[in-house]
Amino acid sequence: MITNKLAIASPSLGLHPSHTLPNKILAVAQNGIQGVEVTYPDLEAYATTSSISMLDAASRIKNLCAENGITILSFASFQNFEGHASPLKERLAEASNWLAIIKALGAEYLQVPSSYDVNINRDHHVIISELRQLATLAAAEKPVIKIAYENLAWSTHCSLWQEALHIVNEVGMESFGLCLDSFHIAVALWGDPYHPSG
């Protein structure tokens, strides 16, 4: 039997400026949804309009979710990490900032889509090594933060779920797993918005 919680991503609850993250959380609670994926832009907008830090915003959202019986499943999405041209040290430092926010949210997963920057280093060994270092950083947190790696249909090196699964297996860490998104699976097969035929 599937025991996954019924959950929704915060952008799916509206993109108008009046659709604040706290309002979205309340809508989740009022409609019987048990979990939410919080995205960086939603949390950042809440922090900015409230004139508070991202960590304070994360703590407030964690408390609001707890008061309403909502689980924050993940924080999304840490983009263009593997193979990027910027120094790995800088990318890992940025990852540490994201992990601090995840801890403040009380989320279990960092959602990481496959890189789509056209200038990435596509060397497979580099990609696996860098993702393994990211997973090691997240696994060192207490409690462990897990990485949910997702293929993007427009990724420059990993557009299919089979490719993402291969990467997950090569990274070979319990805390580094596969995130399946039916949208990206379908678009990679058929449905390219840039071609009249799909």
Number of C-alpha atoms within 10 A of each C-alpha: 3 4 5 8 13 10 17 17 17 24 17 9 16 13 11 8 9 9 16 18 25 16 13 20 23 14 14 22 18 10 8 12 17 19 22 24 22 25 18 18 14 20 22 18 16 20 19 13 9 11 11 13 14 21 20 16 23 24 18 16 22 20 16 15 23 13 10 14 15 22 20 25 22 24 27 21 19 19 14 18 24 27 26 20 13 10 9 16 9 10 18 16 12 13 18 16 13 21 20 15 21 25 20 19 25 23 22 19 25 25 23 23 24 26 27 22 18 12 11 18 17 16 10 13 12 13 21 19 15 20 23 20 15 20 24 18 17 23 18 10 14 8 12 16 24 22 27 23 25 27 28 25 24 17 19 16 23 22 23 21 22 13 14 23 19 13 22 24 15 14 20 14 15 12 17 25 22 20 18 16 13 10 11 20 18 13 17 18 12 11 16 14 9 7 7 7 8 10
